[in-house]
Amino acid sequence: AYVSQFMTLLPGDVISTGTPAGVGLGFKPPIYLKDGDVVELGIDGLGTSKQQVKNYVKD
């Protein structure tokens, strides 16, 4: 995967792309994900995963 050029991907990692419904850019003022926010992804029949947003720090 393209992302694996920049970081190690582990089993269970989720790569989200695109623009989901309710995107924060449409708010006035815009709302963006920030360090500490939680993103929850659910798939019927598979389960739910919660991920905490972390700022990316380039070494």
C-alpha distance matrix in Angstrom:
0.0 3.8 5.5 5.5 7.6 10.0 10.3 10.3 9.0 11.9 13.1 14.3 12.0 12.0 10.0 12.8 13.1 16.2 19.8 21.4 25.2 27.4 25.2 27.0 27.3 30.0 32.2 35.0 34.1 30.3 28.7 25.3 23.5 24.7 24.5 25.9 25.3 24.2 21.8 22.5 20.5 22.4 22.0 25.3 25.8 22.9 23.9 23.2 20.9 22.1 20.1 21.9 20.7 20.6 20.9 18.2 20.1 18.9 20.5
3.8 0.0 3.8 5.5 5.8 8.0 9.6 11.0 10.6 14.1 15.9 16.7 13.8 13.4 10.6 12.9 12.4 15.3 18.8 21.0 24.8 26.7 24.1 25.6 25.5 28.4 30.6 33.1 32.1 28.4 27.1 23.7 22.2 23.3 23.3 25.3 24.8 24.2 22.0 23.3 21.6 24.0 23.9 27.4 28.4 25.5 26.1 25.0 22.5 23.2 20.7 22.0 20.2 19.8 19.4 16.5 18.3 16.7 18.7
5.5 3.8 0.0 3.8 5.3 5.6 6.5 8.3 8.0 11.7 14.0 14.5 11.2 11.1 8.5 11.1 11.4 14.7 17.9 19.8 23.6 25.1 22.5 23.7 23.9 27.0 28.9 31.3 30.1 26.4 24.8 21.2 19.3 20.1 19.8 21.7 21.5 21.0 19.1 20.7 19.5 22.2 22.7 26.3 27.3 24.2 24.3 22.8 20.0 20.2 17.5 18.5 16.7 16.1 15.8 12.9 14.9 13.8 15.8
5.5 5.5 3.8 0.0 3.8 5.3 5.1 5.6 6.1 9.8 12.4 13.9 11.2 12.2 10.7 13.9 14.8 18.3 21.5 23.1 26.9 28.4 25.9 27.1 27.5 30.6 32.3 34.7 33.4 29.8 27.9 24.3 22.1 22.5 21.6 23.3 23.5 22.7 21.1 22.4 21.2 23.7 24.0 27.5 28.0 24.7 25.0 23.7 20.9 21.3 18.6 19.7 18.4 17.4 17.4 14.3 15.6 14.1 15.3
7.6 5.8 5.3 3.8 0.0 3.8 6.1 7.9 9.6 13.2 16.1 17.7 14.8 15.6 13.6 16.4 16.6 19.8 23.0 25.1 28.8 30.2 27.4 28.3 28.2 31.6 33.3 35.5 34.0 30.4 29.0 25.3 23.4 23.6 22.9 25.0 25.4 25.2 23.8 25.4 24.4 27.1 27.5 31.0 31.7 28.4 28.6 27.3 24.3 24.5 21.5 22.2 20.3 18.9 18.1 14.6 15.3 13.0 14.0
10.0 8.0 5.6 5.3 3.8 0.0 3.8 7.2 9.4 13.0 16.3 17.4 14.1 14.9 13.0 15.5 16.0 19.2 22.0 24.0 27.7 28.7 25.7 26.2 26.2 29.7 31.1 33.1 31.4 28.0 26.4 22.6 20.7 20.5 19.5 21.8 22.5 22.7 21.7 23.8 23.3 26.3 27.2 30.9 31.8 28.4 28.2 26.3 23.1 22.7 19.4 19.5 17.4 15.6 14.6 10.9 11.5 9.3 10.7
10.3 9.6 6.5 5.1 6.1 3.8 0.0 3.8 6.3 9.6 13.2 14.3 11.3 12.9 11.8 14.8 16.2 19.7 22.3 23.8 27.4 28.3 25.7 26.2 26.8 30.2 31.4 33.5 31.8 28.3 26.3 22.5 20.0 19.6 18.1 19.9 20.8 20.6 19.8 21.7 21.3 24.2 25.2 28.9 29.5 26.0 25.6 23.8 20.4 20.0 16.8 17.1 15.6 13.7 13.5 10.2 11.0 9.8 10.7
10.3 11.0 8.3 5.6 7.9 7.2 3.8 0.0 3.8 6.5 10.1 12.0 9.7 12.2 12.1 15.6 17.6 21.3 24.0 25.0 28.6 29.7 27.5 28.2 29.2 32.4 33.5 35.9 34.3 30.8 28.5 24.7 21.9 21.6 19.8 21.0 21.9 21.1 20.2 21.5 20.9 23.4 24.2 27.7 27.8 24.2 23.9 22.5 19.2 19.4 16.6 17.4 16.6 15.2 15.8 12.9 13.7 12.9 13.2
9.0 10.6 8.0 6.1 9.6 9.4 6.3 3.8 0.0 3.8 6.9 8.6 6.3 8.9 9.4 13.1 15.5 19.2 21.9 22.6 26.2 27.6 25.6 26.8 28.0 31.0 32.2 34.9 33.5 29.9 27.5 23.9 21.0 21.1 19.7 20.4 20.7 19.4 18.0 18.8 17.8 20.0 20.6 24.0 24.1 20.5 20.4 19.2 16.2 16.8 14.5 16.0 15.7 15.1 16.4 14.1 15.8 15.5 16.4
11.9 14.1 11.7 9.8 13.2 13.0 9.6 6.5 3.8 0.0 3.8 6.2 5.6 9.2 11.0 14.7 17.6 21.3 23.7 23.8 27.1 28.5 27.0 28.2 29.8 32.7 33.7 36.5 35.2 31.7 28.9 25.4 22.2 22.3 20.5 20.6 20.9 19.1 17.9 18.2 17.1 19.0 19.4 22.6 22.2 18.5 18.4 17.5 14.5 15.6 13.8 15.7 16.3 16.0 17.9 16.2 17.9 18.1 18.7
13.1 15.9 14.0 12.4 16.1 16.3 13.2 10.1 6.9 3.8 0.0 3.8 5.6 8.8 11.5 14.9 18.0 21.5 23.9 23.5 26.6 28.3 27.2 28.8 30.7 33.2 34.3 37.3 36.3 32.7 29.9 26.7 23.4 23.9 22.4 21.9 21.8 19.4 17.8 17.3 15.7 16.9 16.8 19.7 19.0 15.2 15.5 15.2 12.9 14.7 13.9 16.5 17.7 18.1 20.5 19.2 21.2 21.7 22.4
14.3 16.7 14.5 13.9 17.7 17.4 14.3 12.0 8.6 6.2 3.8 0.0 3.8 6.3 9.8 12.6 16.0 19.4 21.3 20.5 23.4 25.0 24.2 25.8 28.0 30.3 31.3 34.4 33.5 30.0 27.1 24.0 20.8 21.5 20.2 19.5 18.9 16.2 14.4 13.6 12.0 13.2 13.5 16.6 16.2 12.5 12.2 11.6 9.1 11.2 10.7 13.8 15.3 16.4 19.2 18.4 21.0 22.0 23.2
12.0 13.8 11.2 11.2 14.8 14.1 11.3 9.7 6.3 5.6 5.6 3.8 0.0 3.8 6.6 9.8 13.1 16.7 18.7 18.4 21.7 23.1 21.8 23.2 25.1 27.7 28.7 31.7 30.7 27.1 24.3 21.1 17.9 18.7 17.5 17.3 16.8 14.6 12.8 12.9 11.7 13.8 14.7 18.1 18.5 14.9 14.4 12.9 9.9 11.0 9.4 12.0 12.7 13.6 15.9 15.0 17.7 18.7 20.2
12.0 13.4 11.1 12.2 15.6 14.9 12.9 12.2 8.9 9.2 8.8 6.3 3.8 0.0 3.8 6.3 9.8 13.1 15.1 14.7 18.0 19.6 18.5 20.2 22.0 24.4 25.7 28.8 28.0 24.4 21.8 18.7 15.9 17.3 17.0 16.9 15.7 13.4 10.8 10.9 9.1 11.6 12.4 16.1 17.2 13.9 13.4 11.7 9.1 10.3 8.9 11.8 12.0 13.7 15.9 15.2 18.5 19.6 21.7
10.0 10.6 8.5 10.7 13.6 13.0 11.8 12.1 9.4 11.0 11.5 9.8 6.6 3.8 0.0 3.8 6.6 10.3 12.8 13.3 16.9 18.6 16.9 18.7 19.9 22.5 24.1 27.1 26.4 22.6 20.4 17.2 14.9 16.6 16.8 17.5 16.2 14.6 11.9 12.7 11.1 13.8 14.6 18.3 19.8 16.8 16.6 14.8 12.4 13.0 11.1 13.2 12.3 13.7 15.1 14.0 17.3 18.1 20.6
12.8 12.9 11.1 13.9 16.4 15.5 14.8 15.6 13.1 14.7 14.9 12.6 9.8 6.3 3.8 0.0 3.8 7.0 9.1 9.5 13.2 14.9 13.2 15.3 16.5 18.9 20.7 23.8 23.3 19.5 17.5 14.6 12.8 15.2 16.2 17.0 14.9 13.5 10.3 11.3 9.8 12.7 13.8 17.5 19.6 17.1 16.6 14.6 12.6 12.8 11.3 13.3 12.0 14.1 15.3 15.0 18.6 19.6 22.6
13.1 12.4 11.4 14.8 16.6 16.0 16.2 17.6 15.5 17.6 18.0 16.0 13.1 9.8 6.6 3.8 0.0 3.8 6.8 8.6 12.4 14.4 12.2 14.6 15.0 17.3 19.6 22.7 22.3 18.5 17.2 14.5 13.6 16.4 18.0 19.3 17.1 16.2 13.1 14.4 12.8 15.5 16.2 19.7 22.1 20.0 19.8 17.9 16.2 16.4 14.8 16.3 14.5 16.3 16.8 16.2 19.7 20.4 23.6
16.2 15.3 14.7 18.3 19.8 19.2 19.7 21.3 19.2 21.3 21.5 19.4 16.7 13.1 10.3 7.0 3.8 0.0 3.8 6.5 10.0 12.2 10.1 12.8 12.8 14.6 17.4 20.6 20.6 16.9 16.1 14.1 14.1 17.4 19.6 21.0 18.4 17.7 14.5 15.7 14.2 16.6 17.2 20.4 23.2 21.6 21.4 19.6 18.4 18.4 17.3 18.6 16.7 18.8 19.0 18.8 22.3 23.0 26.5
19.8 18.8 17.9 21.5 23.0 22.0 22.3 24.0 21.9 23.7 23.9 21.3 18.7 15.1 12.8 9.1 6.8 3.8 0.0 3.8 6.8 8.6 6.5 9.6 9.8 11.1 13.9 17.3 17.6 14.0 13.4 12.1 12.7 16.2 19.0 20.1 17.2 16.7 13.7 15.0 14.1 16.4 17.5 20.5 23.6 22.4 21.8 19.6 18.7 18.3 17.4 18.4 16.5 19.0 19.4 19.8 23.4 24.6 28.2
21.4 21.0 19.8 23.1 25.1 24.0 23.8 25.0 22.6 23.8 23.5 20.5 18.4 14.7 13.3 9.5 8.6 6.5 3.8 0.0 3.8 6.4 5.9 9.5 10.9 11.5 13.8 17.4 18.0 14.6 13.4 12.6 12.7 16.4 19.0 19.4 16.1 15.1 11.8 12.4 11.5 13.4 14.8 17.5 20.8 19.9 19.0 16.9 16.5 16.2 16.0 17.4 16.2 19.2 20.2 21.2 24.9 26.5 30.0
25.2 24.8 23.6 26.9 28.8 27.7 27.4 28.6 26.2 27.1 26.6 23.4 21.7 18.0 16.9 13.2 12.4 10.0 6.8 3.8 0.0 3.8 5.5 9.1 10.8 10.2 12.2 16.0 17.1 14.2 13.3 13.6 14.2 17.9 20.8 20.9 17.3 16.4 13.5 13.7 13.2 14.6 16.0 18.0 21.7 21.3 20.3 18.1 18.3 17.9 18.2 19.4 18.5 21.7 22.8 24.1 27.8 29.7 33.2
27.4 26.7 25.1 28.4 30.2 28.7 28.3 29.7 27.6 28.5 28.3 25.0 23.1 19.6 18.6 14.9 14.4 12.2 8.6 6.4 3.8 0.0 3.8 6.3 8.6 7.7 8.9 12.7 13.8 11.3 10.3 11.3 12.4 16.0 19.2 19.3 15.6 15.3 13.1 14.0 14.4 16.2 18.3 20.4 24.0 23.5 21.9 19.3 19.2 18.1 18.3 18.7 17.6 20.9 21.8 23.7 27.2 29.4 32.9
25.2 24.1 22.5 25.9 27.4 25.7 25.7 27.5 25.6 27.0 27.2 24.2 21.8 18.5 16.9 13.2 12.2 10.1 6.5 5.9 5.5 3.8 0.0 3.8 5.6 6.2 8.0 11.6 12.2 8.9 8.1 8.5 10.1 13.7 17.1 17.9 14.5 14.8 12.7 14.4 15.0 17.4 19.5 22.1 25.6 24.6 23.1 20.3 19.5 18.1 17.5 17.7 15.9 18.7 19.1 20.8 24.3 26.3 29.9
27.0 25.6 23.7 27.1 28.3 26.2 26.2 28.2 26.8 28.2 28.8 25.8 23.2 20.2 18.7 15.3 14.6 12.8 9.6 9.5 9.1 6.3 3.8 0.0 3.8 5.3 5.5 8.7 8.7 5.4 4.4 5.8 8.3 11.6 15.3 16.3 13.2 14.4 13.3 15.7 17.0 19.8 22.3 24.9 28.3 27.1 25.2 22.1 21.0 19.0 18.0 17.3 15.2 17.7 17.8 19.8 23.1 25.4 29.0
27.3 25.5 23.9 27.5 28.2 26.2 26.8 29.2 28.0 29.8 30.7 28.0 25.1 22.0 19.9 16.5 15.0 12.8 9.8 10.9 10.8 8.6 5.6 3.8 0.0 3.8 5.5 7.9 8.0 4.6 6.1 7.2 10.5 13.5 17.2 18.9 16.2 17.7 16.5 18.9 19.9 22.7 24.9 27.6 31.0 29.8 28.2 25.2 24.0 22.1 20.8 20.1 17.5 19.5 18.9 20.6 23.6 25.5 29.2
30.0 28.4 27.0 30.6 31.6 29.7 30.2 32.4 31.0 32.7 33.2 30.3 27.7 24.4 22.5 18.9 17.3 14.6 11.1 11.5 10.2 7.7 6.2 5.3 3.8 0.0 3.8 6.7 8.2 6.2 8.2 10.4 13.5 16.6 20.3 21.5 18.5 19.7 18.3 20.3 21.1 23.4 25.5 27.9 31.5 30.7 29.1 26.3 25.6 23.9 23.1 22.6 20.4 22.8 22.4 24.2 27.3 29.2 33.0
32.2 30.6 28.9 32.3 33.3 31.1 31.4 33.5 32.2 33.7 34.3 31.3 28.7 25.7 24.1 20.7 19.6 17.4 13.9 13.8 12.2 8.9 8.0 5.5 5.5 3.8 0.0 3.8 5.4 4.6 6.4 9.7 12.9 15.5 19.2 20.2 17.3 18.9 18.2 20.3 21.8 24.2 26.8 29.0 32.6 31.8 29.8 26.7 25.9 23.8 23.0 22.1 20.0 22.4 22.1 24.4 27.3 29.6 33.3
35.0 33.1 31.3 34.7 35.5 33.1 33.5 35.9 34.9 36.5 37.3 34.4 31.7 28.8 27.1 23.8 22.7 20.6 17.3 17.4 16.0 12.7 11.6 8.7 7.9 6.7 3.8 0.0 3.0 5.2 8.0 11.4 14.9 16.8 20.5 21.7 19.3 21.4 21.2 23.6 25.3 27.8 30.4 32.7 36.2 35.4 33.3 30.1 29.1 26.7 25.8 24.4 22.1 24.1 23.4 25.8 28.4 30.7 34.3
34.1 32.1 30.1 33.4 34.0 31.4 31.8 34.3 33.5 35.2 36.3 33.5 30.7 28.0 26.4 23.3 22.3 20.6 17.6 18.0 17.1 13.8 12.2 8.7 8.0 8.2 5.4 3.0 0.0 3.8 6.5 9.8 13.3 14.7 18.3 19.8 17.7 20.2 20.4 23.2 25.1 27.9 30.7 33.2 36.6 35.5 33.3 29.9 28.6 26.0 24.7 22.9 20.5 22.1 21.1 23.6 26.0 28.4 31.9
30.3 28.4 26.4 29.8 30.4 28.0 28.3 30.8 29.9 31.7 32.7 30.0 27.1 24.4 22.6 19.5 18.5 16.9 14.0 14.6 14.2 11.3 8.9 5.4 4.6 6.2 4.6 5.2 3.8 0.0 3.8 6.6 10.3 12.3 16.1 17.7 15.4 17.7 17.4 20.3 22.0 24.9 27.6 30.3 33.6 32.3 30.3 27.0 25.5 23.1 21.7 20.2 17.6 19.3 18.5 20.7 23.4 25.6 29.3
28.7 27.1 24.8 27.9 29.0 26.4 26.3 28.5 27.5 28.9 29.9 27.1 24.3 21.8 20.4 17.5 17.2 16.1 13.4 13.4 13.3 10.3 8.1 4.4 6.1 8.2 6.4 8.0 6.5 3.8 0.0 3.8 7.0 9.1 12.8 14.1 11.7 14.0 14.0 17.0 19.0 22.1 25.0 27.8 31.0 29.5 27.2 23.8 22.2 19.6 18.2 16.6 14.2 16.2 15.9 18.5 21.3 23.9 27.4
25.3 23.7 21.2 24.3 25.3 22.6 22.5 24.7 23.9 25.4 26.7 24.0 21.1 18.7 17.2 14.6 14.5 14.1 12.1 12.6 13.6 11.3 8.5 5.8 7.2 10.4 9.7 11.4 9.8 6.6 3.8 0.0 3.8 6.3 10.0 11.9 9.7 12.1 12.0 15.4 17.3 20.7 23.6 26.7 29.6 27.8 25.6 22.2 20.1 17.5 15.5 13.9 11.1 12.9 12.4 14.8 17.8 20.3 23.8
23.5 22.2 19.3 22.1 23.4 20.7 20.0 21.9 21.0 22.2 23.4 20.8 17.9 15.9 14.9 12.8 13.6 14.1 12.7 12.7 14.2 12.4 10.1 8.3 10.5 13.5 12.9 14.9 13.3 10.3 7.0 3.8 0.0 3.8 7.1 8.6 6.4 8.6 8.9 12.5 14.7 18.3 21.4 24.6 27.3 25.2 22.8 19.3 16.9 14.1 11.9 10.1 7.3 9.5 9.8 12.5 15.7 18.5 21.9
24.7 23.3 20.1 22.5 23.6 20.5 19.6 21.6 21.1 22.3 23.9 21.5 18.7 17.3 16.6 15.2 16.4 17.4 16.2 16.4 17.9 16.0 13.7 11.6 13.5 16.6 15.5 16.8 14.7 12.3 9.1 6.3 3.8 0.0 3.8 6.2 5.7 9.1 10.6 14.4 17.0 20.6 23.8 27.1 29.5 27.1 24.6 20.9 18.2 15.0 12.3 9.5 6.5 7.5 7.4 10.8 13.5 16.7 19.8
24.5 23.3 19.8 21.6 22.9 19.5 18.1 19.8 19.7 20.5 22.4 20.2 17.5 17.0 16.8 16.2 18.0 19.6 19.0 19.0 20.8 19.2 17.1 15.3 17.2 20.3 19.2 20.5 18.3 16.1 12.8 10.0 7.1 3.8 0.0 3.8 5.7 8.8 11.1 14.7 17.5 21.1 24.3 27.7 29.7 26.9 24.3 20.7 17.5 14.2 11.2 7.7 5.1 4.8 5.5 9.2 11.6 15.1 17.7
25.9 25.3 21.7 23.3 25.0 21.8 19.9 21.0 20.4 20.6 21.9 19.5 17.3 16.9 17.5 17.0 19.3 21.0 20.1 19.4 20.9 19.3 17.9 16.3 18.9 21.5 20.2 21.7 19.8 17.7 14.1 11.9 8.6 6.2 3.8 0.0 3.8 6.5 9.7 12.9 16.1 19.4 22.9 25.9 27.8 25.2 22.2 18.5 15.6 11.9 9.5 5.8 5.3 6.3 8.6 12.1 14.4 18.0 20.3
25.3 24.8 21.5 23.5 25.4 22.5 20.8 21.9 20.7 20.9 21.8 18.9 16.8 15.7 16.2 14.9 17.1 18.4 17.2 16.1 17.3 15.6 14.5 13.2 16.2 18.5 17.3 19.3 17.7 15.4 11.7 9.7 6.4 5.7 5.7 3.8 0.0 3.8 6.7 10.0 13.4 16.7 20.2 23.2 25.4 23.1 20.1 16.4 13.8 10.2 8.4 5.7 5.3 8.1 10.4 13.7 16.6 20.0 22.6
24.2 24.2 21.0 22.7 25.2 22.7 20.6 21.1 19.4 19.1 19.4 16.2 14.6 13.4 14.6 13.5 16.2 17.7 16.7 15.1 16.4 15.3 14.8 14.4 17.7 19.7 18.9 21.4 20.2 17.7 14.0 12.1 8.6 9.1 8.8 6.5 3.8 0.0 3.8 6.5 10.0 13.1 16.7 19.6 21.7 19.4 16.3 12.6 10.1 6.6 5.6 4.4 6.0 9.5 12.5 15.2 18.4 21.5 24.0
21.8 22.0 19.1 21.1 23.8 21.7 19.8 20.2 18.0 17.9 17.8 14.4 12.8 10.8 11.9 10.3 13.1 14.5 13.7 11.8 13.5 13.1 12.7 13.3 16.5 18.3 18.2 21.2 20.4 17.4 14.0 12.0 8.9 10.6 11.1 9.7 6.7 3.8 0.0 3.8 6.7 10.1 13.5 16.7 19.0 16.8 14.1 10.5 8.3 5.7 5.3 6.3 7.2 11.0 13.8 15.8 19.3 22.0 24.7
22.5 23.3 20.7 22.4 25.4 23.8 21.7 21.5 18.8 18.2 17.3 13.6 12.9 10.9 12.7 11.3 14.4 15.7 15.0 12.4 13.7 14.0 14.4 15.7 18.9 20.3 20.3 23.6 23.2 20.3 17.0 15.4 12.5 14.4 14.7 12.9 10.0 6.5 3.8 0.0 3.8 6.6 10.3 13.1 15.4 13.4 10.6 6.9 5.7 4.4 6.4 8.8 10.6 14.2 17.3 19.0 22.5 25.1 27.6
20.5 21.6 19.5 21.2 24.4 23.3 21.3 20.9 17.8 17.1 15.7 12.0 11.7 9.1 11.1 9.8 12.8 14.2 14.1 11.5 13.2 14.4 15.0 17.0 19.9 21.1 21.8 25.3 25.1 22.0 19.0 17.3 14.7 17.0 17.5 16.1 13.4 10.0 6.7 3.8 0.0 3.8 6.9 10.2 12.6 10.5 8.5 5.6 5.3 6.4 8.3 11.5 12.9 16.3 19.2 20.3 23.9 26.0 28.5
22.4 24.0 22.2 23.7 27.1 26.3 24.2 23.4 20.0 19.0 16.9 13.2 13.8 11.6 13.8 12.7 15.5 16.6 16.4 13.4 14.6 16.2 17.4 19.8 22.7 23.4 24.2 27.8 27.9 24.9 22.1 20.7 18.3 20.6 21.1 19.4 16.7 13.1 10.1 6.6 3.8 0.0 3.8 6.6 9.1 7.7 5.7 4.2 6.4 8.7 11.4 14.7 16.6 19.9 22.9 23.9 27.5 29.5 31.9
22.0 23.9 22.7 24.0 27.5 27.2 25.2 24.2 20.6 19.4 16.8 13.5 14.7 12.4 14.6 13.8 16.2 17.2 17.5 14.8 16.0 18.3 19.5 22.3 24.9 25.5 26.8 30.4 30.7 27.6 25.0 23.6 21.4 23.8 24.3 22.9 20.2 16.7 13.5 10.3 6.9 3.8 0.0 3.8 6.3 5.4 5.6 6.4 8.9 11.9 14.4 18.0 19.6 22.8 25.6 26.3 29.8 31.5 33.8
25.3 27.4 26.3 27.5 31.0 30.9 28.9 27.7 24.0 22.6 19.7 16.6 18.1 16.1 18.3 17.5 19.7 20.4 20.5 17.5 18.0 20.4 22.1 24.9 27.6 27.9 29.0 32.7 33.2 30.3 27.8 26.7 24.6 27.1 27.7 25.9 23.2 19.6 16.7 13.1 10.2 6.6 3.8 0.0 3.8 5.5 6.3 8.4 11.7 14.8 17.7 21.1 23.0 26.3 29.2 30.0 33.5 35.2 37.5
25.8 28.4 27.3 28.0 31.7 31.8 29.5 27.8 24.1 22.2 19.0 16.2 18.5 17.2 19.8 19.6 22.1 23.2 23.6 20.8 21.7 24.0 25.6 28.3 31.0 31.5 32.6 36.2 36.6 33.6 31.0 29.6 27.3 29.5 29.7 27.8 25.4 21.7 19.0 15.4 12.6 9.1 6.3 3.8 0.0 3.8 6.1 9.5 12.7 16.1 19.1 22.7 24.9 27.9 31.0 31.5 34.8 36.5 38.4
22.9 25.5 24.2 24.7 28.4 28.4 26.0 24.2 20.5 18.5 15.2 12.5 14.9 13.9 16.8 17.1 20.0 21.6 22.4 19.9 21.3 23.5 24.6 27.1 29.8 30.7 31.8 35.4 35.5 32.3 29.5 27.8 25.2 27.1 26.9 25.2 23.1 19.4 16.8 13.4 10.5 7.7 5.4 5.5 3.8 0.0 3.8 7.2 9.7 13.4 16.1 19.8 22.0 24.8 27.9 28.3 31.5 33.1 34.9
23.9 26.1 24.3 25.0 28.6 28.2 25.6 23.9 20.4 18.4 15.5 12.2 14.4 13.4 16.6 16.6 19.8 21.4 21.8 19.0 20.3 21.9 23.1 25.2 28.2 29.1 29.8 33.3 33.3 30.3 27.2 25.6 22.8 24.6 24.3 22.2 20.1 16.3 14.1 10.6 8.5 5.7 5.6 6.3 6.1 3.8 0.0 3.8 6.9 10.3 13.4 17.0 19.6 22.5 25.8 26.6 29.8 31.8 33.6
23.2 25.0 22.8 23.7 27.3 26.3 23.8 22.5 19.2 17.5 15.2 11.6 12.9 11.7 14.8 14.6 17.9 19.6 19.6 16.9 18.1 19.3 20.3 22.1 25.2 26.3 26.7 30.1 29.9 27.0 23.8 22.2 19.3 20.9 20.7 18.5 16.4 12.6 10.5 6.9 5.6 4.2 6.4 8.4 9.5 7.2 3.8 0.0 3.8 6.7 10.1 13.5 16.1 19.2 22.5 23.6 26.9 29.1 31.1
20.9 22.5 20.0 20.9 24.3 23.1 20.4 19.2 16.2 14.5 12.9 9.1 9.9 9.1 12.4 12.6 16.2 18.4 18.7 16.5 18.3 19.2 19.5 21.0 24.0 25.6 25.9 29.1 28.6 25.5 22.2 20.1 16.9 18.2 17.5 15.6 13.8 10.1 8.3 5.7 5.3 6.4 8.9 11.7 12.7 9.7 6.9 3.8 0.0 3.8 6.5 10.1 12.8 15.6 19.0 20.0 23.2 25.4 27.4
22.1 23.2 20.2 21.3 24.5 22.7 20.0 19.4 16.8 15.6 14.7 11.2 11.0 10.3 13.0 12.8 16.4 18.4 18.3 16.2 17.9 18.1 18.1 19.0 22.1 23.9 23.8 26.7 26.0 23.1 19.6 17.5 14.1 15.0 14.2 11.9 10.2 6.6 5.7 4.4 6.4 8.7 11.9 14.8 16.1 13.4 10.3 6.7 3.8 0.0 3.8 6.8 9.8 12.8 16.3 17.9 21.1 23.7 25.7
20.1 20.7 17.5 18.6 21.5 19.4 16.8 16.6 14.5 13.8 13.9 10.7 9.4 8.9 11.1 11.3 14.8 17.3 17.4 16.0 18.2 18.3 17.5 18.0 20.8 23.1 23.0 25.8 24.7 21.7 18.2 15.5 11.9 12.3 11.2 9.5 8.4 5.6 5.3 6.4 8.3 11.4 14.4 17.7 19.1 16.1 13.4 10.1 6.5 3.8 0.0 3.8 6.4 9.2 12.7 14.1 17.3 19.9 22.0
21.9 22.0 18.5 19.7 22.2 19.5 17.1 17.4 16.0 15.7 16.5 13.8 12.0 11.8 13.2 13.3 16.3 18.6 18.4 17.4 19.4 18.7 17.7 17.3 20.1 22.6 22.1 24.4 22.9 20.2 16.6 13.9 10.1 9.5 7.7 5.8 5.7 4.4 6.3 8.8 11.5 14.7 18.0 21.1 22.7 19.8 17.0 13.5 10.1 6.8 3.8 0.0 3.8 6.4 10.0 12.2 15.1 18.2 20.3
20.7 20.2 16.7 18.4 20.3 17.4 15.6 16.6 15.7 16.3 17.7 15.3 12.7 12.0 12.3 12.0 14.5 16.7 16.5 16.2 18.5 17.6 15.9 15.2 17.5 20.4 20.0 22.1 20.5 17.6 14.2 11.1 7.3 6.5 5.1 5.3 5.3 6.0 7.2 10.6 12.9 16.6 19.6 23.0 24.9 22.0 19.6 16.1 12.8 9.8 6.4 3.8 0.0 3.8 6.8 9.2 12.4 15.6 18.1
20.6 19.8 16.1 17.4 18.9 15.6 13.7 15.2 15.1 16.0 18.1 16.4 13.6 13.7 13.7 14.1 16.3 18.8 19.0 19.2 21.7 20.9 18.7 17.7 19.5 22.8 22.4 24.1 22.1 19.3 16.2 12.9 9.5 7.5 4.8 6.3 8.1 9.5 11.0 14.2 16.3 19.9 22.8 26.3 27.9 24.8 22.5 19.2 15.6 12.8 9.2 6.4 3.8 0.0 3.8 6.2 8.9 12.3 14.6
20.9 19.4 15.8 17.4 18.1 14.6 13.5 15.8 16.4 17.9 20.5 19.2 15.9 15.9 15.1 15.3 16.8 19.0 19.4 20.2 22.8 21.8 19.1 17.8 18.9 22.4 22.1 23.4 21.1 18.5 15.9 12.4 9.8 7.4 5.5 8.6 10.4 12.5 13.8 17.3 19.2 22.9 25.6 29.2 31.0 27.9 25.8 22.5 19.0 16.3 12.7 10.0 6.8 3.8 0.0 3.8 6.3 9.7 12.5
18.2 16.5 12.9 14.3 14.6 10.9 10.2 12.9 14.1 16.2 19.2 18.4 15.0 15.2 14.0 15.0 16.2 18.8 19.8 21.2 24.1 23.7 20.8 19.8 20.6 24.2 24.4 25.8 23.6 20.7 18.5 14.8 12.5 10.8 9.2 12.1 13.7 15.2 15.8 19.0 20.3 23.9 26.3 30.0 31.5 28.3 26.6 23.6 20.0 17.9 14.1 12.2 9.2 6.2 3.8 0.0 3.8 6.4 9.5
20.1 18.3 14.9 15.6 15.3 11.5 11.0 13.7 15.8 17.9 21.2 21.0 17.7 18.5 17.3 18.6 19.7 22.3 23.4 24.9 27.8 27.2 24.3 23.1 23.6 27.3 27.3 28.4 26.0 23.4 21.3 17.8 15.7 13.5 11.6 14.4 16.6 18.4 19.3 22.5 23.9 27.5 29.8 33.5 34.8 31.5 29.8 26.9 23.2 21.1 17.3 15.1 12.4 8.9 6.3 3.8 0.0 3.8 6.3
18.9 16.7 13.8 14.1 13.0 9.3 9.8 12.9 15.5 18.1 21.7 22.0 18.7 19.6 18.1 19.6 20.4 23.0 24.6 26.5 29.7 29.4 26.3 25.4 25.5 29.2 29.6 30.7 28.4 25.6 23.9 20.3 18.5 16.7 15.1 18.0 20.0 21.5 22.0 25.1 26.0 29.5 31.5 35.2 36.5 33.1 31.8 29.1 25.4 23.7 19.9 18.2 15.6 12.3 9.7 6.4 3.8 0.0 3.8
20.5 18.7 15.8 15.3 14.0 10.7 10.7 13.2 16.4 18.7 22.4 23.2 20.2 21.7 20.6 22.6 23.6 26.5 28.2 30.0 33.2 32.9 29.9 29.0 29.2 33.0 33.3 34.3 31.9 29.3 27.4 23.8 21.9 19.8 17.7 20.3 22.6 24.0 24.7 27.6 28.5 31.9 33.8 37.5 38.4 34.9 33.6 31.1 27.4 25.7 22.0 20.3 18.1 14.6 12.5 9.5 6.3 3.8 0.0
